[in-house]
């Protein structure tokens, strides 16, 4: 049995919390402790996992708490994401025991965090895709780059699988749902999804799940854009669904002959795509970042160049037309 401490700023319902949860599920023999700085509503994620414990320390107490943990608790490995100063702090006390993880696809963030890391004291630098590993390694010396490793994220197959009972939703006969999940930021590129919808015939409808949106004003702006495209009557919006609710929406969309659509401009891994495919939901997406490395779980997946909205539309028609 290994004892692992993982440290990240936000305890939310998804993102790194999903990464941590799937790791704990995959290795029940290990003990996983999690330390967060901000409560973002994700505490229930760990409630049914007996091999996990978590603590949330406010910003003012965060660094002293980490120092106390380093001095008083024994861990086989300490894993840190998005907190380079914390990694440098703990690596000074525990050299070659700290792993720093990158899960962002934003080059500027990667470069900023690398500048603030004491890389030589780290055991390893880990990313979820070869694409991101190469992006990080190119910014290091050869010796430092040798510490970079790829460990793909895991999909919770207990939650996301072909046998998930579909959501109980009504939809008129002949309508085909296209499911889009994300925040209304530039990276998730909701505007291209609206462009796609405007190209497709009117029997295609948009089912949108807004996850972990931190700026409410962006929701109203996105809906205004939808009205400008004439899409207001073809959109159904959901906010912050649980993992099981999202899985049920995937299988409902699948059974109605629909698709999952990703218009993201960058992905270090692409959890939404992977989970949709695991539920048997055909997917069209831009070929970006680590997306080509995602297992397709024997589900149709069509990848297009960024900006090829007409290609997305053609792929969407083809995949929805060949459904059983």
HELIX and SHEET records of a PDB file:
HELIX    1   1 UNK A   16  UNK A   26  1                                  11    
HELIX    2   2 UNK A   43  UNK A   46  5                                   4    
HELIX    3   3 UNK A   59  UNK A   72  1                                  14    
HELIX    4   4 UNK A   84  UNK A   93  1                                  10    
HELIX    5   5 UNK A  107  UNK A  115  1                                   9    
HELIX    6   6 UNK A  119  UNK A  121  5                                   3    
HELIX    7   7 UNK A  130  UNK A  137  1                                   8    
HELIX    8   8 UNK A  142  UNK A  145  1                                   4    
HELIX    9   9 UNK A  190  UNK A  199  1                                  10    
HELIX   10  10 UNK A  216  UNK A  228  1                                  13    
HELIX   11  11 UNK A  232  UNK A  234  5                                   3    
HELIX   12  12 UNK A  243  UNK A  255  1                                  13    
HELIX   13  13 UNK A  271  UNK A  278  1                                   8    
HELIX   14  14 UNK A  291  UNK A  293  5                                   3    
HELIX   15  15 UNK A  309  UNK A  321  1                                  13    
SHEET    1   A 7 UNK A  52  UNK A  56  0                                        
SHEET    2   A 7 UNK A  31  UNK A  39  1                                        
SHEET    3   A 7 UNK A   3  UNK A  11  1                                        
SHEET    4   A 7 UNK A  77  UNK A  81  1                                        
SHEET    5   A 7 UNK A  98  UNK A 102  1                                        
SHEET    6   A 7 UNK A 124  UNK A 127  1                                        
SHEET    7   A 7 UNK A 148  UNK A 150  1                                        
SHEET    1   B 6 UNK A 235  UNK A 239  0                                        
SHEET    2   B 6 UNK A 204  UNK A 210  1                                        
SHEET    3   B 6 UNK A 176  UNK A 182  1                                        
SHEET    4   B 6 UNK A 259  UNK A 262  1                                        
SHEET    5   B 6 UNK A 283  UNK A 286  1                                        
SHEET    6   B 6 UNK A 301  UNK A 304  1                                        
END                                                                             
